[in-house]
C-alpha cells in the first residue's frame, strides 16, 4: 500500500491528517504543495483541496479529500484490503 498526503505547512487540517495516519502506524509520503516538485505533482494529480490523500493499493487508486478520523481511515483500509 502506497499512501501520499498532499499537504502544506500552513494547513492545520493536513497536520491532523498526518497525525492520524502516524498514530495508526501507517507509512506515507508527504508532498509539500508549496515546493516546486510538490506543486507539479499536485497539478498532475489534480489536487484542488488540502489535505488530499492518495492511496494506491493493488490496481486501485483511492483519493480522499479533507481530514478524516481514525475510524474512517480504518474502515477504508479494511475495505481496500477486503
Secondary structure, 3 states (H helix, E strand, C coil): CEEEEEECCCCHHHHHHHHHHHHCCCCCEEEECCCHHHHHHHHHCCCCCCCEEEEEECCEEEEEECCCCHHHHHHHHHHHHC
